[in-house]
Amino acid sequence: MLFGLSKVNIERLMKKEPIVFNLKDMGLEDRKVMIMYGETEQDIMSELIDEDHVTTKTKIHKEG
């Protein structure tokens, strides 16, 4: 699976307009996907908490 982001998408993300969709709309499992932008990972986490998408107890999976 490949997701590409155009310049317009990047500009929207930088305006704090996340891209949100559900994988089930593509015939896959029922999972919400949210793509957002932040200068740092901490900025992204702060915005997620501020918008009530996650809490400080949400489990985060990190690669590497």
Rosetta blueprint (number, residue, H / E / L):
1 M L
2 L L
3 F L
4 G L
5 L L
6 S L
7 K H
8 V H
9 N H
10 I H
11 E H
12 R H
13 L H
14 M H
15 K L
16 K L
17 E L
18 P L
19 I E
20 V E
21 F E
22 N E
23 L H
24 K H
25 D H
26 M H
27 G L
28 L L
29 E L
30 D L
31 R L
32 K E
33 V E
34 M E
35 I E
36 M L
37 Y L
38 G L
39 E L
40 T L
41 E H
42 Q H
43 D H
44 I H
45 M H
46 S H
47 E H
48 L H
49 I H
50 D H
51 E L
52 D L
53 H L
54 V L
55 T L
56 T L
57 K L
58 T L
59 K L
60 I L
61 H L
62 K L
63 E L
64 G L
